[in-house]
Amino acid sequence: MTSAPAHKSTRGRSRLARTRYALLACAAACNTASAVSADAQYANGPTTAPPPPAEAPTLKDCEQTDSAPLVVRACTYILNTTDPDQTERARILMLRAVGWGKEEDFGAAADDYTSVLKLQPKNITALEGRAWARAKNSQYLKAVEDYTTLIGFDPKNDKYYRDRGQALMRAHKFDDALSDFDKSLQLKPSEVEAYMGRAQVFNAMNDRERAKAEFNKGIAVNDRYLPLFWMRGEMARDWDDKELALESYTKVLSINSLHEDARRRMFYLGVLHPP
């Protein structure tokens, strides 16, 4: 067989070399283009359009009652971006304070109520709100101060004495707390919660018999008041008084057969099928 001429073989190798070079050059160019494209993308931002900015909250958002976080956000936005008059500022602060309370940020709620009182020193609702928020925030003596101020405005309001009594009890001022619950009963002898408050004080003093006696006084006034029997059941459970606890939870269920917490308590106490 006659071999191919040497010059043809040389030309073939030359064509292969040129083809290989062209492919390498193309690859380099493509990589460079990709890098430039990527750089341009990150330099100029994403190729897709960004989402539209969220709409600014409105006064209606501040006033609605379905979402406490939205109330706080909207009222804060309005206070920071507008200049309402004194009356409107106080109203918006009140709305935000309620929102903070629902969010269980009681310190922030108390601060907002304080801001309202600086604008409107005789705003009873703001003072009631601050007393409540301070008590919930374990600032019991500050709450006592607010309730004392409220009593000065309305000395015949039996609820103020009960609320101050609760704050005094939590501050371990038991004698003063009992005096406030007594005053509440003087103003309103049929108020079962005053007897419940006295029972709580005696329980805090580890005087179980007197606590039970106060529950009995409350039952004599109203034997269908569910919170009384629930509280007695919880105390009896803490005392390991199973009989009294079961009696109390049974009474709760007789008043409200759908009270699932009472059913659970009875189950834990060994009653597998509560009534």
BALOBA-1460 file (C-alpha; in Angstrom, 3 decimals):
// residues 275
<rec num="1" residu="m" x="0.000" y="0.000" z="0.000"/>
<rec num="2" residu="t" x="1.295" y="3.394" z="-0.929"/>
<rec num="3" residu="s" x="1.558" y="5.713" z="2.062"/>
<rec num="4" residu="a" x="0.056" y="9.197" z="1.988"/>
<rec num="5" residu="p" x="2.428" y="11.919" z="0.968"/>
<rec num="6" residu="a" x="4.208" y="13.592" z="3.839"/>
<rec num="7" residu="h" x="2.867" y="17.078" z="2.961"/>
<rec num="8" residu="k" x="-0.778" y="15.894" z="3.252"/>
<rec num="9" residu="s" x="-0.142" y="14.509" z="6.739"/>
<rec num="10" residu="t" x="1.393" y="17.810" z="7.762"/>
<rec num="11" residu="r" x="-1.602" y="19.756" z="6.439"/>
<rec num="12" residu="g" x="-3.993" y="17.466" z="8.420"/>
<rec num="13" residu="r" x="-2.147" y="18.040" z="11.637"/>
<rec num="14" residu="s" x="-2.177" y="21.761" z="10.984"/>
<rec num="15" residu="r" x="-5.966" y="21.778" z="10.501"/>
<rec num="16" residu="l" x="-6.437" y="19.865" z="13.766"/>
<rec num="17" residu="a" x="-4.261" y="22.336" z="15.611"/>
<rec num="18" residu="r" x="-6.206" y="25.275" z="14.193"/>
<rec num="19" residu="t" x="-9.523" y="23.652" z="15.187"/>
<rec num="20" residu="r" x="-8.305" y="22.939" z="18.703"/>
<rec num="21" residu="y" x="-7.105" y="26.533" z="19.078"/>
<rec num="22" residu="a" x="-10.446" y="27.869" z="17.864"/>
<rec num="23" residu="l" x="-12.334" y="25.750" z="20.401"/>
<rec num="24" residu="l" x="-10.094" y="26.903" z="23.233"/>
<rec num="25" residu="a" x="-10.497" y="30.523" z="22.199"/>
<rec num="26" residu="c" x="-14.279" y="30.134" z="22.064"/>
<rec num="27" residu="a" x="-14.377" y="28.577" z="25.509"/>
<rec num="28" residu="a" x="-12.305" y="31.396" z="26.942"/>
<rec num="29" residu="a" x="-14.537" y="33.973" z="25.310"/>
<rec num="30" residu="c" x="-17.686" y="32.278" z="26.605"/>
<rec num="31" residu="n" x="-16.322" y="32.135" z="30.146"/>
<rec num="32" residu="t" x="-15.368" y="35.795" z="29.989"/>
<rec num="33" residu="a" x="-18.841" y="36.704" z="28.732"/>
<rec num="34" residu="s" x="-20.457" y="34.712" z="31.543"/>
<rec num="35" residu="a" x="-18.293" y="36.420" z="34.123"/>
<rec num="36" residu="v" x="-19.106" y="39.842" z="32.711"/>
<rec num="37" residu="s" x="-22.801" y="38.960" z="32.658"/>
<rec num="38" residu="a" x="-22.690" y="37.821" z="36.283"/>
<rec num="39" residu="d" x="-20.774" y="40.922" z="37.320"/>
<rec num="40" residu="a" x="-23.308" y="43.091" z="35.557"/>
<rec num="41" residu="q" x="-26.168" y="41.264" z="37.245"/>
<rec num="42" residu="y" x="-24.797" y="41.807" z="40.746"/>
<rec num="43" residu="a" x="-23.701" y="45.343" z="39.951"/>
<rec num="44" residu="n" x="-27.093" y="46.368" z="38.608"/>
<rec num="45" residu="g" x="-29.246" y="44.333" z="40.992"/>
<rec num="46" residu="p" x="-31.484" y="41.316" z="40.329"/>
<rec num="47" residu="t" x="-32.909" y="40.947" z="36.895"/>
<rec num="48" residu="t" x="-36.444" y="40.484" z="38.308"/>
<rec num="49" residu="a" x="-38.325" y="43.511" z="39.579"/>
<rec num="50" residu="p" x="-38.264" y="43.928" z="43.394"/>
<rec num="51" residu="p" x="-41.566" y="43.535" z="45.244"/>
<rec num="52" residu="p" x="-43.473" y="46.762" z="45.743"/>
<rec num="53" residu="p" x="-42.913" y="48.441" z="49.125"/>
<rec num="54" residu="a" x="-45.408" y="47.601" z="51.854"/>
<rec num="55" residu="e" x="-48.156" y="50.146" z="52.252"/>
<rec num="56" residu="a" x="-47.750" y="52.480" z="55.185"/>
<rec num="57" residu="p" x="-50.077" y="51.634" z="58.088"/>
<rec num="58" residu="t" x="-53.093" y="53.857" z="58.502"/>
<rec num="59" residu="l" x="-55.130" y="55.311" z="61.341"/>
<rec num="60" residu="k" x="-57.703" y="52.605" z="60.663"/>
<rec num="61" residu="d" x="-54.999" y="49.993" z="61.368"/>
<rec num="62" residu="c" x="-54.257" y="51.756" z="64.642"/>
<rec num="63" residu="e" x="-57.933" y="51.685" z="65.607"/>
<rec num="64" residu="q" x="-58.776" y="48.084" z="64.642"/>
<rec num="65" residu="t" x="-58.973" y="45.453" z="67.389"/>
<rec num="66" residu="d" x="-58.247" y="42.200" z="65.534"/>
<rec num="67" residu="s" x="-54.429" y="42.372" z="65.530"/>
<rec num="68" residu="a" x="-52.514" y="43.833" z="68.465"/>
<rec num="69" residu="p" x="-49.136" y="43.819" z="66.614"/>
<rec num="70" residu="l" x="-50.702" y="45.851" z="63.813"/>
<rec num="71" residu="v" x="-52.166" y="48.293" z="66.337"/>
<rec num="72" residu="v" x="-48.735" y="48.838" z="67.880"/>
<rec num="73" residu="r" x="-47.001" y="49.207" z="64.508"/>
<rec num="74" residu="a" x="-49.632" y="51.517" z="63.027"/>
<rec num="75" residu="c" x="-49.970" y="53.744" z="66.078"/>
<rec num="76" residu="t" x="-46.176" y="54.010" z="66.360"/>
<rec num="77" residu="y" x="-45.903" y="54.953" z="62.683"/>
<rec num="78" residu="i" x="-48.552" y="57.651" z="63.042"/>
<rec num="79" residu="l" x="-46.959" y="59.091" z="66.175"/>
<rec num="80" residu="n" x="-43.538" y="59.175" z="64.492"/>
<rec num="81" residu="t" x="-44.571" y="60.565" z="61.101"/>
<rec num="82" residu="t" x="-47.402" y="62.973" z="61.896"/>
<rec num="83" residu="d" x="-47.992" y="65.768" z="64.359"/>
<rec num="84" residu="p" x="-51.437" y="65.168" z="65.891"/>
<rec num="85" residu="d" x="-52.851" y="67.677" z="68.327"/>
<rec num="86" residu="q" x="-52.720" y="66.924" z="72.043"/>
<rec num="87" residu="t" x="-56.134" y="65.261" z="72.204"/>
<rec num="88" residu="e" x="-55.481" y="63.024" z="69.206"/>
<rec num="89" residu="r" x="-51.980" y="62.139" z="70.414"/>
<rec num="90" residu="a" x="-53.437" y="61.026" z="73.745"/>
<rec num="91" residu="r" x="-56.048" y="58.936" z="71.947"/>
<rec num="92" residu="i" x="-53.445" y="57.209" z="69.768"/>
<rec num="93" residu="l" x="-51.225" y="56.559" z="72.786"/>
<rec num="94" residu="m" x="-54.217" y="54.974" z="74.536"/>
<rec num="95" residu="l" x="-54.845" y="52.720" z="71.549"/>
<rec num="96" residu="r" x="-51.201" y="51.665" z="71.478"/>
<rec num="97" residu="a" x="-51.195" y="51.051" z="75.231"/>
<rec num="98" residu="v" x="-54.100" y="48.645" z="74.800"/>
<rec num="99" residu="g" x="-52.162" y="46.929" z="72.011"/>
<rec num="100" residu="w" x="-49.091" y="46.581" z="74.213"/>
<rec num="101" residu="g" x="-51.282" y="45.092" z="76.937"/>
<rec num="102" residu="k" x="-52.659" y="42.474" z="74.559"/>
<rec num="103" residu="e" x="-49.077" y="41.681" z="73.541"/>
<rec num="104" residu="e" x="-48.287" y="41.288" z="77.261"/>
<rec num="105" residu="d" x="-45.631" y="43.995" z="77.123"/>
<rec num="106" residu="f" x="-46.916" y="45.558" z="80.309"/>
<rec num="107" residu="g" x="-43.944" y="47.859" z="80.797"/>
<rec num="108" residu="a" x="-44.523" y="49.472" z="77.403"/>
<rec num="109" residu="a" x="-48.239" y="49.727" z="78.151"/>
<rec num="110" residu="a" x="-47.540" y="51.499" z="81.451"/>
<rec num="111" residu="d" x="-45.177" y="53.902" z="79.676"/>
<rec num="112" residu="d" x="-47.848" y="54.831" z="77.140"/>
<rec num="113" residu="y" x="-50.452" y="55.350" z="79.852"/>
<rec num="114" residu="t" x="-47.942" y="57.601" z="81.625"/>
<rec num="115" residu="s" x="-47.526" y="59.622" z="78.426"/>
<rec num="116" residu="v" x="-51.294" y="60.024" z="78.231"/>
<rec num="117" residu="l" x="-51.436" y="61.209" z="81.837"/>
<rec num="118" residu="k" x="-48.801" y="63.842" z="81.112"/>
<rec num="119" residu="l" x="-51.123" y="65.194" z="78.430"/>
<rec num="120" residu="q" x="-54.338" y="64.602" z="80.374"/>
<rec num="121" residu="p" x="-53.632" y="64.333" z="84.130"/>
<rec num="122" residu="k" x="-57.267" y="63.562" z="84.985"/>
<rec num="123" residu="n" x="-57.776" y="60.816" z="82.423"/>
<rec num="124" residu="i" x="-59.303" y="58.139" z="84.676"/>
<rec num="125" residu="t" x="-59.175" y="55.440" z="81.996"/>
<rec num="126" residu="a" x="-55.440" y="56.004" z="81.510"/>
<rec num="127" residu="l" x="-54.855" y="55.871" z="85.263"/>
<rec num="128" residu="e" x="-56.847" y="52.637" z="85.533"/>
<rec num="129" residu="g" x="-54.855" y="51.217" z="82.629"/>
<rec num="130" residu="r" x="-51.524" y="52.160" z="84.165"/>
<rec num="131" residu="a" x="-52.478" y="50.689" z="87.541"/>
<rec num="132" residu="w" x="-53.458" y="47.444" z="85.815"/>
<rec num="133" residu="a" x="-50.297" y="47.363" z="83.668"/>
<rec num="134" residu="r" x="-48.057" y="48.030" z="86.655"/>
<rec num="135" residu="a" x="-49.698" y="45.254" z="88.651"/>
<rec num="136" residu="k" x="-49.299" y="42.844" z="85.712"/>
<rec num="137" residu="n" x="-45.643" y="43.925" z="85.480"/>
<rec num="138" residu="s" x="-45.127" y="43.041" z="89.173"/>
<rec num="139" residu="q" x="-44.729" y="46.721" z="90.107"/>
<rec num="140" residu="y" x="-47.182" y="46.244" z="92.931"/>
<rec num="141" residu="l" x="-46.359" y="49.277" z="95.046"/>
<rec num="142" residu="k" x="-46.561" y="51.568" z="92.015"/>
<rec num="143" residu="a" x="-49.925" y="49.987" z="91.232"/>
<rec num="144" residu="v" x="-51.000" y="50.678" z="94.825"/>
<rec num="145" residu="e" x="-50.114" y="54.357" z="94.303"/>
<rec num="146" residu="d" x="-52.288" y="54.518" z="91.194"/>
<rec num="147" residu="y" x="-55.221" y="52.767" z="92.860"/>
<rec num="148" residu="t" x="-54.919" y="55.132" z="95.805"/>
<rec num="149" residu="t" x="-55.158" y="58.065" z="93.388"/>
<rec num="150" residu="l" x="-58.209" y="56.476" z="91.775"/>
<rec num="151" residu="i" x="-59.850" y="56.012" z="95.171"/>
<rec num="152" residu="g" x="-59.247" y="59.709" z="95.774"/>
<rec num="153" residu="f" x="-61.231" y="60.456" z="92.610"/>
<rec num="154" residu="d" x="-64.007" y="57.971" z="93.439"/>
<rec num="155" residu="p" x="-63.927" y="56.780" z="97.077"/>
<rec num="156" residu="k" x="-67.109" y="54.734" z="96.700"/>
<rec num="157" residu="n" x="-65.854" y="52.567" z="93.855"/>
<rec num="158" residu="d" x="-65.680" y="49.126" z="95.476"/>
<rec num="159" residu="k" x="-63.612" y="47.680" z="92.612"/>
<rec num="160" residu="y" x="-60.744" y="50.075" z="93.259"/>
<rec num="161" residu="y" x="-60.436" y="48.708" z="96.795"/>
<rec num="162" residu="r" x="-60.426" y="45.118" z="95.543"/>
<rec num="163" residu="d" x="-57.825" y="45.898" z="92.907"/>
<rec num="164" residu="r" x="-55.645" y="47.713" z="95.419"/>
<rec num="165" residu="g" x="-56.140" y="44.812" z="97.816"/>
<rec num="166" residu="q" x="-54.813" y="42.413" z="95.183"/>
<rec num="167" residu="a" x="-51.733" y="44.586" z="94.634"/>
<rec num="168" residu="l" x="-51.155" y="44.883" z="98.383"/>
<rec num="169" residu="m" x="-51.452" y="41.121" z="98.811"/>
<rec num="170" residu="r" x="-48.845" y="40.524" z="96.119"/>
<rec num="171" residu="a" x="-46.605" y="43.035" z="97.858"/>
<rec num="172" residu="h" x="-47.031" y="40.899" z="101.028"/>
<rec num="173" residu="k" x="-48.881" y="43.675" z="102.847"/>
<rec num="174" residu="f" x="-51.530" y="41.281" z="104.073"/>
<rec num="175" residu="d" x="-53.210" y="43.375" z="106.774"/>
<rec num="176" residu="d" x="-53.643" y="46.309" z="104.405"/>
<rec num="177" residu="a" x="-54.984" y="43.962" z="101.740"/>
<rec num="178" residu="l" x="-57.590" y="42.539" z="104.133"/>
<rec num="179" residu="s" x="-58.659" y="46.063" z="105.050"/>
<rec num="180" residu="d" x="-59.231" y="46.889" z="101.386"/>
<rec num="181" residu="f" x="-61.311" y="43.772" z="100.814"/>
<rec num="182" residu="d" x="-63.314" y="44.643" z="103.931"/>
<rec num="183" residu="k" x="-63.919" y="48.135" z="102.563"/>
<rec num="184" residu="s" x="-65.081" y="46.631" z="99.264"/>
<rec num="185" residu="l" x="-67.603" y="44.498" z="101.166"/>
<rec num="186" residu="q" x="-68.832" y="47.496" z="103.133"/>
<rec num="187" residu="l" x="-69.564" y="49.253" z="99.858"/>
<rec num="188" residu="k" x="-70.989" y="46.155" z="98.165"/>
<rec num="189" residu="p" x="-71.839" y="43.252" z="100.520"/>
<rec num="190" residu="s" x="-72.873" y="40.989" z="97.630"/>
<rec num="191" residu="e" x="-69.461" y="41.129" z="95.924"/>
<rec num="192" residu="v" x="-68.224" y="37.527" z="95.876"/>
<rec num="193" residu="e" x="-64.788" y="38.504" z="94.576"/>
<rec num="194" residu="a" x="-64.073" y="40.376" z="97.804"/>
<rec num="195" residu="y" x="-64.496" y="37.101" z="99.713"/>
<rec num="196" residu="m" x="-62.278" y="35.412" z="97.152"/>
<rec num="197" residu="g" x="-59.661" y="38.112" z="97.703"/>
<rec num="198" residu="r" x="-59.751" y="37.543" z="101.447"/>
<rec num="199" residu="a" x="-59.397" y="33.796" z="100.846"/>
<rec num="200" residu="q" x="-56.309" y="34.487" z="98.730"/>
<rec num="201" residu="v" x="-54.784" y="36.609" z="101.478"/>
<rec num="202" residu="f" x="-55.351" y="33.942" z="104.125"/>
<rec num="203" residu="n" x="-53.942" y="31.334" z="101.775"/>
<rec num="204" residu="a" x="-50.831" y="33.482" z="101.281"/>
<rec num="205" residu="m" x="-50.588" y="33.622" z="105.087"/>
<rec num="206" residu="n" x="-50.831" y="29.788" z="105.207"/>
<rec num="207" residu="d" x="-54.109" y="30.010" z="107.125"/>
<rec num="208" residu="r" x="-56.112" y="27.401" z="105.232"/>
<rec num="209" residu="e" x="-59.065" y="27.225" z="107.581"/>
<rec num="210" residu="r" x="-59.754" y="30.928" z="107.347"/>
<rec num="211" residu="a" x="-59.338" y="30.751" z="103.580"/>
<rec num="212" residu="k" x="-61.964" y="27.991" z="103.439"/>
<rec num="213" residu="a" x="-64.244" y="30.065" z="105.659"/>
<rec num="214" residu="e" x="-64.050" y="32.983" z="103.222"/>
<rec num="215" residu="f" x="-64.981" y="30.694" z="100.341"/>
<rec num="216" residu="n" x="-67.982" y="29.507" z="102.327"/>
<rec num="217" residu="k" x="-69.062" y="33.116" z="102.891"/>
<rec num="218" residu="g" x="-68.833" y="33.748" z="99.175"/>
<rec num="219" residu="i" x="-70.845" y="30.612" z="98.390"/>
<rec num="220" residu="a" x="-73.544" y="31.781" z="100.788"/>
<rec num="221" residu="v" x="-73.873" y="34.916" z="98.652"/>
<rec num="222" residu="n" x="-73.754" y="33.166" z="95.264"/>
<rec num="223" residu="d" x="-73.482" y="29.403" z="94.937"/>
<rec num="224" residu="r" x="-73.288" y="29.554" z="91.120"/>
<rec num="225" residu="y" x="-70.222" y="31.754" z="90.748"/>
<rec num="226" residu="l" x="-67.871" y="29.523" z="88.784"/>
<rec num="227" residu="p" x="-64.587" y="31.439" z="89.405"/>
<rec num="228" residu="l" x="-65.004" y="30.949" z="93.161"/>
<rec num="229" residu="f" x="-65.247" y="27.159" z="92.884"/>
<rec num="230" residu="w" x="-62.375" y="27.043" z="90.404"/>
<rec num="231" residu="m" x="-60.155" y="29.062" z="92.748"/>
<rec num="232" residu="r" x="-61.122" y="26.892" z="95.714"/>
<rec num="233" residu="g" x="-60.361" y="23.767" z="93.711"/>
<rec num="234" residu="e" x="-56.924" y="25.067" z="92.740"/>
<rec num="235" residu="m" x="-56.100" y="25.960" z="96.332"/>
<rec num="236" residu="a" x="-57.373" y="22.619" z="97.624"/>
<rec num="237" residu="r" x="-55.217" y="20.832" z="95.063"/>
<rec num="238" residu="d" x="-52.177" y="22.767" z="96.316"/>
<rec num="239" residu="w" x="-53.122" y="21.778" z="99.866"/>
<rec num="240" residu="d" x="-53.379" y="18.099" z="98.819"/>
<rec num="241" residu="d" x="-57.004" y="18.212" z="99.944"/>
<rec num="242" residu="k" x="-58.291" y="15.841" z="97.289"/>
<rec num="243" residu="e" x="-61.830" y="15.703" z="98.654"/>
<rec num="244" residu="l" x="-62.334" y="19.475" z="98.592"/>
<rec num="245" residu="a" x="-60.640" y="19.762" z="95.202"/>
<rec num="246" residu="l" x="-62.946" y="17.151" z="93.652"/>
<rec num="247" residu="e" x="-65.981" y="18.769" z="95.248"/>
<rec num="248" residu="s" x="-64.967" y="22.124" z="93.793"/>
<rec num="249" residu="y" x="-64.233" y="20.845" z="90.273"/>
<rec num="250" residu="t" x="-67.490" y="18.881" z="90.281"/>
<rec num="251" residu="k" x="-69.311" y="22.107" z="91.086"/>
<rec num="252" residu="v" x="-67.491" y="23.866" z="88.254"/>
<rec num="253" residu="l" x="-68.723" y="21.208" z="85.835"/>
<rec num="254" residu="s" x="-72.263" y="21.461" z="87.172"/>
<rec num="255" residu="i" x="-72.173" y="25.152" z="86.254"/>
<rec num="256" residu="n" x="-70.362" y="24.664" z="82.950"/>
<rec num="257" residu="s" x="-70.217" y="21.093" z="81.666"/>
<rec num="258" residu="l" x="-67.783" y="22.149" z="78.906"/>
<rec num="259" residu="h" x="-65.068" y="23.311" z="81.310"/>
<rec num="260" residu="e" x="-62.214" y="21.132" z="80.028"/>
<rec num="261" residu="d" x="-59.672" y="22.290" z="82.613"/>
<rec num="262" residu="a" x="-61.919" y="21.044" z="85.420"/>
<rec num="263" residu="r" x="-62.259" y="17.690" z="83.652"/>
<rec num="264" residu="r" x="-58.496" y="17.407" z="83.316"/>
<rec num="265" residu="r" x="-57.989" y="18.246" z="86.969"/>
<rec num="266" residu="m" x="-60.447" y="15.536" z="88.006"/>
<rec num="267" residu="f" x="-58.788" y="13.021" z="85.708"/>
<rec num="268" residu="y" x="-55.394" y="13.757" z="87.303"/>
<rec num="269" residu="l" x="-57.006" y="13.257" z="90.707"/>
<rec num="270" residu="g" x="-58.149" y="9.781" z="89.689"/>
<rec num="271" residu="v" x="-61.655" y="10.385" z="88.341"/>
<rec num="272" residu="l" x="-61.453" y="8.688" z="84.956"/>
<rec num="273" residu="h" x="-64.932" y="9.704" z="83.836"/>
<rec num="274" residu="p" x="-65.853" y="13.106" z="85.290"/>
<rec num="275" residu="p" x="-69.567" y="13.948" z="85.204"/>
